[in-house]
């Protein structure tokens, strides 16, 4: 891909946005990296997606149980406050 093209050296203080050839070179480098490491990128991306998916799945599965525990905790705290207030 980038074999026949000249590399553009950026002078000090020159921004990538000011030089379109520098942007093209950077995109070519990125494209070459992705072509060479396609399998590793897919494995890492899939692993990240799997971890995020499992987190949301366990949250959805345990949500009713967590809600039930919160409700029972608040009920017990309200009952204990009523008991303490009647003893005074």
Backbone as numpy.savetxt, mean C-alpha at the origin, in Angstrom:
# Nx Ny Nz CAx CAy CAz Cx Cy Cz
16.43 -1.91 -27.00 15.63 -0.72 -27.00 16.48 0.55 -27.00
17.33 0.69 -26.01 18.09 1.92 -25.86 19.50 1.79 -26.45
19.76 0.79 -27.28 21.10 0.54 -27.77 21.57 1.59 -28.76
20.75 2.00 -29.69 21.17 2.92 -30.74 21.00 4.38 -30.39
20.51 4.69 -29.22 20.22 6.08 -28.86 21.35 6.67 -28.05
21.51 7.97 -28.19 22.50 8.69 -27.41 21.99 8.92 -26.00
22.89 8.83 -25.05 22.51 9.17 -23.69 22.70 10.66 -23.50
21.73 11.27 -22.87 21.80 12.70 -22.63 22.24 12.91 -21.19
23.32 13.62 -21.04 23.80 13.96 -19.70 23.16 15.28 -19.28
22.59 15.28 -18.10 21.98 16.51 -17.59 23.06 17.38 -16.99
23.02 18.65 -17.35 23.95 19.58 -16.72 23.46 19.89 -15.33
24.34 20.43 -14.54 23.99 20.73 -13.15 22.82 21.71 -13.11
21.80 21.34 -12.38 20.64 22.22 -12.22 19.57 22.01 -13.29
19.85 21.20 -14.32 18.84 20.98 -15.35 17.84 19.94 -14.86
16.58 20.23 -15.01 15.52 19.35 -14.53 15.10 18.38 -15.62
14.59 17.23 -15.22 14.10 16.25 -16.18 12.97 16.81 -17.04
12.17 17.67 -16.46 11.03 18.22 -17.20 11.45 19.19 -18.28
12.64 19.74 -18.17 13.11 20.70 -19.16 13.67 20.00 -20.39
14.02 18.74 -20.29 14.66 18.04 -21.39 13.84 16.79 -21.74
13.13 16.81 -22.86 12.29 15.66 -23.22 13.10 14.39 -23.48
14.32 14.54 -23.98 15.15 13.36 -24.25 15.54 12.67 -22.95
15.73 13.43 -21.88 16.05 12.85 -20.58 14.87 12.03 -20.05
13.67 12.54 -20.28 12.47 11.80 -19.86 12.38 10.50 -20.65
12.65 10.55 -21.95 12.59 9.35 -22.77 13.63 8.32 -22.32
14.83 8.80 -22.01 15.88 7.89 -21.52 15.46 7.24 -20.21
14.88 8.01 -19.32 14.45 7.47 -18.03 13.34 6.44 -18.22
12.42 6.69 -19.12 11.35 5.72 -19.40 11.92 4.46 -20.03
12.92 4.60 -20.88 13.55 3.43 -21.49 14.25 2.58 -20.43
14.90 3.23 -19.48 15.55 2.49 -18.39 14.53 1.73 -17.56
13.41 2.38 -17.28 12.35 1.74 -16.50 11.77 0.56 -17.26
11.52 0.76 -18.54 10.97 -0.30 -19.37 11.94 -1.49 -19.45
13.20 -1.22 -19.59 14.21 -2.27 -19.65 14.27 -3.04 -18.32
14.20 -2.31 -17.21 14.21 -2.95 -15.89 13.02 -3.89 -15.74
11.84 -3.40 -16.14 10.63 -4.22 -16.01 10.68 -5.45 -16.92
11.27 -5.31 -18.10 11.40 -6.46 -18.99 12.35 -7.50 -18.41
13.44 -7.05 -17.83 14.43 -7.97 -17.29 13.97 -8.63 -16.00
13.19 -7.93 -15.21 12.78 -8.43 -13.89 11.28 -8.65 -13.80
10.67 -9.02 -14.89 9.22 -9.15 -14.94 8.70 -10.16 -13.92
9.34 -11.31 -13.83 8.88 -12.35 -12.93 8.94 -11.90 -11.47
10.05 -11.25 -11.09 10.21 -10.79 -9.71 9.19 -9.69 -9.37
8.98 -8.79 -10.32 8.00 -7.71 -10.09 6.61 -8.30 -9.90
6.26 -9.30 -10.70 4.94 -9.94 -10.56 4.81 -10.67 -9.23
5.88 -11.35 -8.81 5.84 -12.08 -7.54 5.67 -11.11 -6.37
6.47 -10.04 -6.37 6.39 -9.06 -5.27 5.03 -8.35 -5.27
4.57 -7.96 -6.45 3.25 -7.31 -6.54 2.13 -8.23 -6.11
2.21 -9.48 -6.50 1.19 -10.46 -6.10 1.21 -10.71 -4.61
2.41 -10.75 -4.03 2.51 -10.96 -2.58 1.90 -9.79 -1.81
2.18 -8.59 -2.28 1.61 -7.40 -1.62 0.09 -7.41 -1.75
-0.41 -7.73 -2.93 -1.87 -7.79 -3.13 -2.50 -8.88 -2.26
-1.81 -10.01 -2.12 -2.34 -11.10 -1.29 -2.40 -10.69 0.18
-1.38 -10.02 0.67 -1.37 -9.59 2.07 -2.49 -8.58 2.33
-2.64 -7.61 1.44 -3.71 -6.62 1.60 -5.08 -7.29 1.52
-5.25 -8.22 0.59 -6.51 -8.93 0.47 -6.84 -9.77 1.69
-5.84 -10.46 2.22 -6.06 -11.26 3.44 -6.41 -10.38 4.63
-5.78 -9.23 4.73 -6.11 -8.31 5.83 -7.58 -7.90 5.77
-8.02 -7.48 4.59 -9.41 -7.05 4.47 -10.38 -8.23 4.65
-10.00 -9.39 4.19 -10.85 -10.57 4.35 -11.02 -10.92 5.82
-9.92 -10.93 6.58 -10.03 -11.25 8.00 -10.80 -10.16 8.75
-10.65 -8.92 8.32 -11.40 -7.84 8.96 -12.89 -8.02 8.72
-13.27 -8.37 7.51 -14.68 -8.57 7.19 -15.24 -9.77 7.95
-14.45 -10.84 8.06 -14.92 -12.04 8.74 -15.08 -11.79 10.24
-14.15 -11.07 10.85 -14.18 -10.86 12.29 -14.97 -9.61 12.71
-15.47 -8.85 11.78 -16.20 -7.63 12.11 -17.43 -7.89 12.97
-18.29 -8.86 12.66 -19.46 -9.10 13.53 -19.06 -9.49 14.95
-17.98 -10.29 15.07 -17.53 -10.70 16.40 -17.00 -9.50 17.20
-16.24 -8.63 16.51 -15.71 -7.45 17.20 -16.84 -6.52 17.62
-17.85 -6.37 16.78 -18.98 -5.52 17.11 -19.74 -6.08 18.31
-19.93 -7.39 18.32 -20.63 -8.03 19.43 -19.84 -7.84 20.73
-18.54 -7.98 20.68 -17.73 -7.80 21.89 -17.78 -6.37 22.39
-17.76 -5.41 21.46 -17.85 -4.00 21.88 -19.18 -3.72 22.56
-20.25 -4.23 21.97 -21.58 -4.00 22.55 -21.67 -4.60 23.95
-21.17 -5.82 24.11 -21.25 -6.45 25.43 -20.37 -5.72 26.44
-19.22 -5.20 25.98 -18.36 -4.43 26.87 -19.08 -3.17 27.36
-19.70 -2.45 26.44 -20.40 -1.23 26.83 -21.61 -1.53 27.71
-22.30 -2.62 27.43 -23.43 -2.99 28.28 -22.96 -3.28 29.70
-21.84 -4.04 29.81 -21.31 -4.34 31.14 -20.84 -3.08 31.85
-20.23 -2.15 31.11 -19.77 -0.93 31.76 -20.95 -0.07 32.23
-22.02 -0.04 31.45 -23.21 0.72 31.85 -23.85 0.07 33.07
-23.95 -1.25 33.07 -24.54 -1.96 34.21 -23.70 -1.74 35.46
-22.36 -1.81 35.32 -21.51 -1.61 36.49 -21.61 -0.17 37.01
-21.78 0.80 36.13 -21.97 2.19 36.58 -23.28 2.34 37.33
-24.33 1.66 36.84 -25.62 1.74 37.51 -25.54 1.10 38.89
-24.83 0.00 39.00 -24.69 -0.69 40.29 -23.92 0.18 41.25
-22.83 0.80 40.78 -22.01 1.65 41.65 -22.81 2.88 42.08
-23.59 3.45 41.16 -24.34 4.64 41.52 -25.47 4.34 42.50
-26.05 3.15 42.47 -27.10 2.81 43.42 -26.53 2.48 44.81
-25.30 2.08 44.89 -24.69 1.76 46.20 -24.29 3.01 46.95
-24.13 4.10 46.29 -23.69 5.34 46.97 -24.77 5.98 47.70
